[in-house]
């Protein structure tokens, strides 16, 4: 019979492979249910929304925004690419801020796409993505 520590070690080994090349954002489907639940329970993963997780630290306070804000732009990119494929872009104002290396996280990011639904997706710590339906959204 496999002990709890061995099961956690197996989950962490898989998680380490997923984190290779600096990844911090993951789809739930990248992990089996057992691995995912074990890593969440032990504080290595934090759910963002259904189907999406970010890396965390077991000793992080639940109200610590650091893991979320460190993962925010990676999450936005991965979420929007998954949802809209290459047919999306940020607003010109937000794009200019990012090009100027101003990576402050806004309360709401507006994403323009023909596949948008004029819908707000609420995220962690009061942040959100608004997907604006726009006809000729250029790809990233």
N, CA, C and O of each residue as an XYZ file, in Angstrom:
560
protein
N       0.838     -1.180      0.000
C       0.000      0.000      0.000
C       0.887      1.249      0.000
O       1.855      1.334      0.755
N       0.549      2.195     -0.840
C       1.321      3.427     -0.962
C       0.904      4.394      0.129
O      -0.286      4.627      0.341
N       1.903      4.968      0.832
C       1.631      5.921      1.900
C       1.295      7.299      1.356
O       1.519      7.592      0.181
N       0.753      8.142      2.232
C       0.372      9.503      1.828
C       1.565     10.306      1.327
O       1.446     11.049      0.353
N       2.711     10.163      1.982
C       3.902     10.904      1.551
C       4.351     10.462      0.163
O       4.787     11.287     -0.640
N       4.248      9.176     -0.122
C       4.637      8.682     -1.452
C       3.671      9.177     -2.524
O       4.085      9.490     -3.640
N       2.396      9.247     -2.188
C       1.406      9.771     -3.144
C       1.666     11.255     -3.423
O       1.615     11.704     -4.568
N       1.944     12.004     -2.354
C       2.245     13.423     -2.540
C       3.527     13.594     -3.344
O       3.613     14.483     -4.191
N       4.513     12.760     -3.089
C       5.772     12.831     -3.847
C       5.519     12.564     -5.330
O       6.101     13.229     -6.187
N       4.665     11.607     -5.633
C       4.335     11.305     -7.036
C       3.634     12.507     -7.681
O       3.923     12.857     -8.826
N       2.724     13.129     -6.950
C       2.017     14.306     -7.470
C       2.987     15.461     -7.699
O       2.896     16.169     -8.701
N       3.916     15.644     -6.761
C       4.896     16.729     -6.892
C       5.859     16.491     -8.050
O       6.283     17.442     -8.706
N       6.206     15.234     -8.306
C       7.078     14.917     -9.442
C       6.392     15.304    -10.753
O       7.012     15.902    -11.633
N       5.114     14.959    -10.874
C       4.354     15.327    -12.067
C       4.229     16.846    -12.169
O       4.378     17.419    -13.249
N       3.956     17.484    -11.046
C       3.802     18.935    -11.014
C       5.096     19.642    -11.413
O       5.069     20.655    -12.112
N       6.218     19.105    -10.968
C       7.522     19.682    -11.318
C       7.722     19.642    -12.832
O       8.240     20.598    -13.409
N       7.320     18.554    -13.481
C       7.426     18.474    -14.944
C       6.548     19.523    -15.617
O       6.950     20.130    -16.609
N       5.345     19.735    -15.077
C       4.447     20.743    -15.651
C       5.006     22.154    -15.481
O       4.779     23.019    -16.327
N       5.730     22.384    -14.396
C       6.285     23.706    -14.128
C       7.573     23.988    -14.891
O       8.116     25.089    -14.813
N       8.053     23.009    -15.616
C       9.295     23.238    -16.372
C       9.111     24.432    -17.312
O       8.008     24.692    -17.793
N      10.168     25.126    -17.557
C      10.183     26.341    -18.378
C       9.360     27.469    -17.764
O       8.868     28.343    -18.478
N       9.211     27.450    -16.427
C       8.619     28.588    -15.736
C       7.108     28.708    -15.768
O       6.581     29.769    -15.434
N       6.405     27.684    -16.148
C       4.940     27.764    -16.175
C       4.372     27.905    -14.769
O       4.851     27.287    -13.818
N       3.326     28.745    -14.663
C       2.620     28.921    -13.389
C       1.124     28.708    -13.534
O       0.411     28.675    -12.532
N       0.631     28.562    -14.761
C      -0.803     28.430    -15.025
C      -1.048     27.101    -15.713
O      -0.318     26.712    -16.625
N      -2.103     26.399    -15.258
C      -2.367     25.050    -15.760
C      -3.856     24.828    -15.960
O      -4.690     25.382    -15.244
N      -4.166     24.005    -16.951
C      -5.538     23.532    -17.136
C      -5.742     22.355    -16.191
O      -4.824     21.560    -15.986
N      -6.915     22.236    -15.624
C      -7.219     21.118    -14.730
C      -6.997     19.786    -15.424
O      -6.586     18.808    -14.799
N      -7.272     19.755    -16.716
C      -7.160     18.513    -17.485
C      -5.713     18.023    -17.615
O      -5.490     16.892    -18.047
N      -4.735     18.843    -17.253
C      -3.338     18.426    -17.336
C      -2.945     17.495    -16.193
O      -1.883     16.874    -16.225
N      -3.804     17.405    -15.189
C      -3.533     16.554    -14.026
C      -4.716     15.630    -13.791
O      -5.860     16.004    -14.050
N      -4.447     14.436    -13.304
C      -5.556     13.563    -12.934
C      -6.266     14.179    -11.729
O      -5.712     15.033    -11.037
N      -7.478     13.741    -11.495
C      -8.239     14.277    -10.376
C      -7.509     14.060     -9.048
O      -7.460     14.962     -8.212
N      -6.947     12.878     -8.856
C      -6.248     12.568     -7.596
C      -5.048     13.494     -7.395
O      -4.872     14.051     -6.311
N      -4.216     13.664     -8.436
C      -3.056     14.548     -8.324
C      -3.506     15.989     -8.060
O      -2.967     16.673     -7.190
N      -4.501     16.430     -8.826
C      -4.997     17.810     -8.700
C      -5.516     18.071     -7.279
O      -5.148     19.070     -6.662
N      -6.357     17.186     -6.766
C      -6.922     17.381     -5.431
C      -5.842     17.334     -4.354
O      -5.896     18.092     -3.386
N      -4.875     16.459     -4.517
C      -3.775     16.345     -3.551
C      -2.933     17.624     -3.534
O      -2.557     18.116     -2.470
N      -2.640     18.157     -4.727
C      -1.823     19.374     -4.810
C      -2.574     20.609     -4.301
O      -1.965     21.500     -3.709
N      -3.877     20.668     -4.524
C      -4.684     21.777     -3.991
C      -4.756     21.670     -2.472
O      -4.549     22.658     -1.767
N      -5.047     20.480     -1.971
C      -5.173     20.262     -0.520
C      -3.883     20.643      0.216
O      -3.935     21.166      1.329
N      -2.737     20.382     -0.401
C      -1.451     20.661      0.239
C      -0.897     22.039     -0.108
O       0.226     22.366      0.276
N      -1.674     22.853     -0.834
C      -1.308     24.245     -1.072
C      -0.361     24.506     -2.231
O       0.150     25.618     -2.364
N      -0.115     23.506     -3.074
C       0.791     23.713     -4.208
C       0.069     24.292     -5.424
O       0.699     24.879     -6.303
N      -1.250     24.125     -5.471
C      -2.073     24.672     -6.544
C      -3.234     25.449     -5.943
O      -3.708     25.141     -4.849
N      -3.685     26.463     -6.677
C      -4.814     27.279     -6.256
C      -5.795     27.378     -7.430
O      -5.393     27.775     -8.524
N      -7.070     27.029     -7.230
C      -8.045     27.170     -8.319
C      -8.319     28.647     -8.617
O      -8.465     29.460     -7.704
N      -8.387     28.975     -9.902
C      -8.725     30.341    -10.335
C     -10.199     30.382    -10.710
O     -10.947     31.246    -10.254
N     -10.597     29.452    -11.533
C     -11.974     29.285    -11.973
C     -12.080     27.850    -12.477
O     -11.070     27.150    -12.560
N     -13.273     27.406    -12.809
C     -13.442     26.031    -13.252
C     -12.515     25.745    -14.436
O     -12.564     26.413    -15.469
N     -11.669     24.727    -14.248
C     -10.776     24.309    -15.318
C      -9.405     24.956    -15.316
O      -8.562     24.596    -16.138
N      -9.149     25.908    -14.411
C      -7.891     26.647    -14.411
C      -7.292     26.707    -13.012
O      -7.999     26.927    -12.028
N      -5.967     26.506    -12.937
C      -5.230     26.501    -11.675
C      -3.947     27.302    -11.824
O      -3.419     27.459    -12.925
N      -3.453     27.809    -10.695
C      -2.145     28.473    -10.688
C      -1.278     27.858     -9.595
O      -1.785     27.281     -8.633
N       0.026     27.991     -9.759
C       0.973     27.550     -8.738
C       0.807     28.410     -7.501
O       0.510     29.602     -7.581
N       1.003     27.780     -6.361
C       0.960     28.491     -5.105
C       2.058     27.936     -4.214
O       2.876     27.128     -4.654
N       2.076     28.365     -2.977
C       3.050     27.874     -2.023
C       2.300     27.352     -0.801
O       1.368     28.001     -0.326
N       2.694     26.197     -0.290
C       1.985     25.640      0.863
C       1.977     26.566      2.082
O       1.064     26.495      2.905
N       2.966     27.416      2.201
C       3.003     28.295      3.367
C       2.415     29.683      3.087
O       2.497     30.572      3.934
N       1.822     29.870      1.902
C       1.208     31.161      1.571
C      -0.112     31.314      2.320
O      -0.880     30.361      2.452
N      -0.356     32.496      2.794
C      -1.619     32.830      3.442
C      -2.718     32.810      2.365
O      -2.476     33.262      1.246
N      -3.919     32.296      2.677
C      -4.998     32.264      1.671
C      -5.362     33.641      1.104
O      -5.887     33.731     -0.005
N      -5.088     34.703      1.850
C      -5.382     36.059      1.381
C      -4.197     36.721      0.697
O      -4.268     37.894      0.329
N      -3.116     35.985      0.524
C      -1.930     36.528     -0.138
C      -2.191     36.593     -1.641
O      -2.453     35.574     -2.279
N      -2.117     37.778     -2.188
C      -2.397     37.981     -3.615
C      -1.194     37.691     -4.507
O      -1.329     37.658     -5.730
N      -0.025     37.483     -3.915
C       1.201     37.337     -4.704
C       1.127     36.249     -5.763
O       1.457     36.524     -6.917
N       0.706     35.007     -5.432
C       0.668     33.983     -6.487
C      -0.244     34.374     -7.659
O       0.081     34.110     -8.816
N      -1.388     35.005     -7.350
C      -2.309     35.386     -8.406
C      -1.734     36.498     -9.277
O      -1.742     36.391    -10.503
N      -1.240     37.553     -8.662
C      -0.732     38.657     -9.454
C       0.549     38.291    -10.204
O       0.834     38.869    -11.253
N       1.313     37.350     -9.686
C       2.505     36.881    -10.407
C       2.114     36.046    -11.623
O       2.890     35.930    -12.572
N       0.932     35.473    -11.600
C       0.467     34.596    -12.685
C      -0.545     35.263    -13.608
O      -0.938     34.675    -14.615
N      -0.970     36.468    -13.284
C      -2.103     37.097    -13.956
C      -1.959     37.174    -15.473
O      -2.841     36.720    -16.202
N      -0.864     37.741    -15.951
C      -0.742     37.928    -17.403
C      -0.577     36.599    -18.128
O      -1.066     36.443    -19.246
N       0.104     35.642    -17.510
C       0.193     34.307    -18.106
C      -1.195     33.674    -18.166
O      -1.553     33.051    -19.166
N      -1.975     33.835    -17.100
C      -3.338     33.310    -17.097
C      -4.161     33.953    -18.212
O      -4.820     33.249    -18.978
N      -4.129     35.284    -18.311
C      -4.907     35.984    -19.344
C      -4.561     35.475    -20.740
O      -5.445     35.201    -21.552
N      -3.268     35.352    -21.005
C      -2.829     34.874    -22.316
C      -3.337     33.461    -22.587
O      -3.898     33.195    -23.649
N      -3.142     32.563    -21.634
C      -3.550     31.171    -21.833
C      -5.065     31.027    -21.924
O      -5.571     30.295    -22.775
N      -5.784     31.721    -21.052
C      -7.246     31.652    -21.052
C      -7.808     32.182    -22.372
O      -8.652     31.537    -22.994
N      -7.337     33.355    -22.797
C      -7.862     33.954    -24.030
C      -7.493     33.132    -25.258
O      -8.300     32.998    -26.178
N      -6.286     32.584    -25.281
C      -5.886     31.753    -26.415
C      -6.708     30.467    -26.453
O      -7.091     30.006    -27.528
N      -6.978     29.897    -25.303
C      -7.808     28.697    -25.239
C      -9.229     29.006    -25.704
O      -9.838     28.224    -26.434
N      -9.739     30.132    -25.282
C     -11.136     30.477    -25.579
C     -11.343     31.064    -26.974
O     -12.319     30.735    -27.649
N     -10.419     31.940    -27.411
C     -10.605     32.657    -28.672
C      -9.601     32.266    -29.747
O      -9.605     32.835    -30.839
N      -8.740     31.297    -29.446
C      -7.627     30.898    -30.312
C      -6.738     32.108    -30.547
O      -6.360     32.776    -29.584
N      -6.391     32.413    -31.786
C      -5.522     33.573    -32.041
C      -6.330     34.828    -32.371
O      -5.765     35.859    -32.736
N      -7.634     34.734    -32.244
C      -8.526     35.800    -32.678
C      -8.916     36.723    -31.521
O     -10.099     36.874    -31.216
N      -7.925     37.335    -30.883
C      -8.191     38.247    -29.771
C      -7.027     39.217    -29.602
O      -5.920     38.973    -30.083
N      -7.296     40.307    -28.917
C      -6.243     41.251    -28.519
C      -6.744     42.071    -27.341
O      -7.947     42.163    -27.095
N      -5.806     42.659    -26.623
C      -6.156     43.573    -25.543
C      -6.525     44.920    -26.144
O      -6.272     45.166    -27.323
N      -7.117     45.786    -25.347
C      -7.413     47.133    -25.831
C      -6.094     47.841    -26.145
O      -5.065     47.491    -25.568
N      -6.101     48.811    -27.030
C      -4.871     49.542    -27.350
C      -4.224     50.167    -26.112
O      -2.999     50.176    -25.993
N      -5.033     50.686    -25.196
C      -4.485     51.312    -23.987
C      -3.711     50.291    -23.148
O      -2.604     50.565    -22.683
N      -4.308     49.112    -22.961
C      -3.645     48.080    -22.160
C      -2.398     47.573    -22.871
O      -1.380     47.320    -22.227
N      -2.465     47.424    -24.180
C      -1.297     46.982    -24.947
C      -0.146     47.967    -24.816
O       1.004     47.564    -24.643
N      -0.453     49.256    -24.898
C       0.590     50.269    -24.758
C       1.239     50.212    -23.376
O       2.458     50.326    -23.252
N       0.427     50.035    -22.349
C       0.972     49.931    -20.993
C       1.924     48.734    -20.879
O       3.001     48.849    -20.294
N       1.529     47.603    -21.433
C       2.384     46.413    -21.369
C       3.666     46.601    -22.172
O       4.739     46.188    -21.734
N       3.561     47.225    -23.347
C       4.763     47.491    -24.150
C       5.705     48.460    -23.445
O       6.917     48.428    -23.661
N       5.145     49.313    -22.609
C       5.962     50.248    -21.832
C       6.439     49.599    -20.528
O       6.986     50.270    -19.653
N       6.227     48.304    -20.417
C       6.636     47.501    -19.255
C       5.930     47.906    -17.974
O       6.468     47.727    -16.882
N       4.728     48.449    -18.102
C       3.883     48.734    -16.954
C       2.983     47.515    -16.773
O       1.956     47.387    -17.438
N       3.374     46.629    -15.875
C       2.658     45.365    -15.712
C       1.705     45.372    -14.521
O       1.316     44.313    -14.028
N       1.331     46.559    -14.060
C       0.365     46.656    -12.966
C      -0.927     45.969    -13.414
O      -1.377     46.139    -14.547
N      -1.503     45.202    -12.512
C      -2.700     44.435    -12.843
C      -3.930     45.333    -12.685
O      -4.201     45.824    -11.589
N      -4.677     45.550    -13.773
C      -5.889     46.357    -13.669
C      -7.023     45.544    -13.026
O      -6.968     44.314    -13.002
N      -8.022     46.215    -12.518
C      -9.183     45.514    -11.952
C      -9.882     44.704    -13.037
O     -10.363     43.598    -12.791
N      -9.930     45.270    -14.240
C     -10.584     44.565    -15.343
C      -9.748     44.722    -16.610
O      -9.344     45.825    -16.978
N      -9.504     43.606    -17.255
C      -8.830     43.593    -18.548
C      -9.917     43.434    -19.602
O     -10.785     42.570    -19.479
N      -9.869     44.259    -20.631
C     -10.836     44.145    -21.721
C     -10.144     43.444    -22.879
O      -9.109     43.890    -23.373
N     -10.737     42.344    -23.298
C     -10.218     41.535    -24.390
C     -11.192     41.662    -25.556
O     -12.391     41.433    -25.396
N     -10.685     42.021    -26.712
C     -11.509     42.212    -27.904
C     -11.389     40.985    -28.804
O     -10.289     40.515    -29.094
N     -12.548     40.473    -29.243
C     -12.555     39.297    -30.111
C     -13.907     39.183    -30.810
O     -14.937     39.524    -30.228
N     -13.909     38.706    -32.056
C     -15.189     38.434    -32.712
C     -15.958     37.327    -31.989
O     -17.177     37.222    -32.119
N     -15.243     36.509    -31.232
C     -15.875     35.420    -30.479
C     -16.285     35.861    -29.081
O     -16.789     35.053    -28.301
N     -16.075     37.133    -28.755
C     -16.460     37.656    -27.449
C     -17.970     37.632    -27.283
O     -18.711     37.546    -28.262
N     -18.421     37.710    -26.029
C     -19.855     37.652    -25.744
C     -20.311     38.833    -24.892
O     -21.398     38.802    -24.315
N     -19.469     39.893    -24.813
C     -19.772     41.038    -23.949
C     -20.113     40.558    -22.539
O     -21.143     40.907    -21.963
N     -19.203     39.745    -22.014
C     -19.419     39.065    -20.751
C     -18.237     39.315    -19.817
O     -17.092     39.396    -20.261
N     -18.519     39.434    -18.538
C     -17.465     39.578    -17.542
C     -17.180     38.222    -16.913
O     -18.094     37.514    -16.491
N     -15.894     37.869    -16.856
C     -15.444     36.662    -16.178
C     -14.757     37.124    -14.894
O     -13.676     37.712    -14.932
N     -15.397     36.849    -13.760
C     -14.825     37.252    -12.473
C     -13.707     36.307    -12.080
O     -13.830     35.088    -12.197
N     -12.606     36.895    -11.609
C     -11.428     36.133    -11.249
C     -11.091     36.384     -9.780
O     -11.898     36.951     -9.044
N      -9.931     35.971     -9.365
C      -9.514     36.110     -7.973
C      -9.276     37.564     -7.576
O      -8.917     38.393     -8.413
N      -9.475     37.863     -6.309
C      -9.143     39.146     -5.688
C      -9.722     40.357     -6.415
O      -9.062     41.389     -6.540
N     -10.967     40.225     -6.896
C     -11.666     41.351     -7.512
C     -11.243     41.683     -8.923
O     -11.678     42.700     -9.463
N     -10.414     40.867     -9.540
C     -10.014     41.117    -10.931
C     -11.001     40.419    -11.866
O     -11.737     39.522    -11.455
N     -11.003     40.843    -13.120
C     -11.916     40.237    -14.085
C     -11.421     40.462    -15.513
O     -10.561     41.302    -15.779
N     -11.997     39.681    -16.409
C     -11.773     39.845    -17.851
C     -13.140     40.136    -18.461
O     -14.114     39.433    -18.192
N     -13.200     41.167    -19.276
C     -14.419     41.459    -20.030
C     -14.122     41.124    -21.480
O     -13.216     41.697    -22.085
N     -14.899     40.179    -22.046
C     -14.664     39.808    -23.446
C     -15.622     40.596    -24.344
O     -16.811     40.295    -24.444
N     -15.060     41.603    -24.985
C     -15.812     42.517    -25.837
C     -15.931     41.943    -27.237
O     -14.928     41.641    -27.884
N     -17.153     41.796    -27.693
C     -17.359     41.311    -29.062
C     -16.998     42.447    -30.014
O     -17.598     43.521    -29.976
N     -16.012     42.194    -30.864
C     -15.530     43.192    -31.807
C     -15.241     42.498    -33.119
O     -14.534     41.491    -33.140
N     -15.766     43.009    -34.200
C     -15.680     42.314    -35.488
C     -14.268     41.979    -35.940
O     -13.949     40.802    -36.111
N     -13.440     42.942    -36.132
C     -12.135     42.699    -36.745
C     -10.999     42.684    -35.742
O     -10.058     43.472    -35.840
N     -11.092     41.796    -34.789
C     -10.015     41.694    -33.774
C      -8.831     40.977    -34.388
O      -8.954     39.844    -34.852
N      -7.682     41.640    -34.391
C      -6.467     41.035    -34.916
C      -5.912     40.055    -33.901
O      -6.069     40.248    -32.695
N      -5.261     38.999    -34.386
C      -4.664     37.998    -33.499
C      -3.443     38.534    -32.790
O      -2.876     39.560    -33.166
N      -3.049     37.809    -31.747
C      -1.868     38.181    -30.966
C      -0.603     37.942    -31.714
O       0.481     38.205    -31.193
